[in-house]
Amino acid sequence: MKLNIEIKSISGLTDAERQAIMEFTCGNTDIDSYLQKDALSDYVCNLTRTFILFLEGKVAGYFTLTSDRALITRRSTVSKKLPSHPHFTFHRDSIPALQIHHFAIAETLQKQGTGEVLMNYLITFIKLKILPNVGATLLTVYSLKEAVGFYSKIGFEKTGCHSDVNVNMALVLSEVLDDSN
């Protein structure tokens, strides 16, 4: 059986695809609302870029990227993985990064591997489309506390900063990208 899988920018959706977005739910009303009400406006204002995963015409998930500068505490494990070049360590108060602004999988597809598939696509997309044109050392996410396990499984680590709701996490891009291509 061949599945119909597509990943599309929020800026180029058909009317039927926009309707499918309105039916999407990941189980978190704030994350659903962002996709349904704010993602396209953020695109128009050049704040973020949102990409939708369609599976058989239904929204299976989405991710939103934006730029970031990350503060990494010296005691975090991430700080030990950063480049040790003197120029890097002397001139950096914060680290250039790409941020996963939102990442969500349809509630009916959670805990079935769909999140890992979409995250692998996201990392490949960054490698092929973004990093050849923009410098970034980290991929960051301000994870909901209940999603920390998912991001840890992918390779994200806590940066040492957190709030009551979110945990700041980062993935050192050089660890997941193969520079041979």
Residue pairs with C-beta under 8 A, 6 or more apart in sequence:
3 55
3 56
4 54
4 55
4 56
4 57
5 53
5 54
5 55
6 53
6 54
7 51
7 52
7 53
7 54
7 121
8 17
8 51
8 52
8 54
9 43
9 49
9 50
9 51
9 52
10 39
10 40
10 43
10 49
10 50
10 51
10 52
11 40
11 43
13 21
13 52
16 57
17 52
17 54
20 54
20 57
20 58
20 59
21 35
21 36
21 52
21 59
22 36
23 58
23 59
24 32
24 35
24 36
24 59
24 62
24 104
24 106
25 32
25 106
25 107
26 32
26 61
26 104
26 105
26 106
26 107
26 110
27 107
27 110
28 104
28 144
31 102
31 104
32 104
34 64
34 102
35 50
35 52
35 59
35 62
35 102
35 104
39 48
39 50
39 62
39 64
39 102
40 50
42 48
42 50
42 64
43 49
43 50
47 66
48 64
48 65
48 66
48 101
49 64
49 65
49 66
50 62
50 63
50 64
50 102
51 62
51 63
51 64
51 65
51 122
51 125
52 59
52 61
52 62
53 59
53 60
53 61
53 62
53 114
53 118
53 121
54 60
55 109
55 114
58 106
59 106
60 105
60 106
60 109
60 114
60 118
61 103
61 104
61 105
61 106
61 109
61 114
61 115
61 118
62 102
62 103
62 104
63 100
63 102
63 103
63 104
63 118
63 122
64 100
64 101
64 102
64 103
65 98
65 99
65 100
65 101
65 122
65 126
65 130
66 98
66 99
66 101
67 96
67 97
67 98
67 99
67 134
67 136
68 96
68 97
68 98
68 99
68 138
68 140
69 94
69 95
69 96
69 97
70 94
70 95
70 97
70 138
70 140
70 159
70 168
70 170
71 93
71 94
71 95
71 159
71 161
72 78
72 79
72 82
72 95
72 138
72 159
72 160
72 170
73 79
73 159
73 160
73 161
75 160
76 157
76 158
76 159
76 160
77 157
77 158
78 138
78 157
78 158
78 159
78 160
78 170
78 172
79 160
81 172
81 175
82 88
82 89
82 95
82 137
82 172
83 89
83 137
83 174
95 137
95 138
96 135
96 136
96 137
96 138
97 136
97 137
97 138
97 139
97 140
97 170
98 126
98 130
98 134
98 136
98 138
98 139
98 140
99 139
99 140
99 141
99 142
100 122
100 139
100 140
100 141
103 115
103 118
103 119
103 122
103 141
105 114
105 115
105 118
106 114
115 150
116 153
116 154
119 154
123 139
123 176
123 177
126 136
126 139
126 173
126 177
127 177
127 181
130 136
131 173
131 177
136 173
137 172
137 173
137 174
138 170
138 171
138 172
138 173
139 156
139 170
139 171
139 173
140 159
140 168
140 169
140 170
140 171
141 151
141 156
141 168
141 169
141 170
142 166
142 167
142 168
142 169
143 150
143 151
143 156
143 166
143 167
143 168
143 169
144 165
144 166
144 167
145 165
145 166
145 167
148 158
148 167
148 169
151 169
152 169
154 171
155 171
155 175
155 176
156 169
156 170
156 171
157 169
157 170
157 171
158 167
158 168
158 169
159 168
159 169
159 170
160 168
161 168
162 168
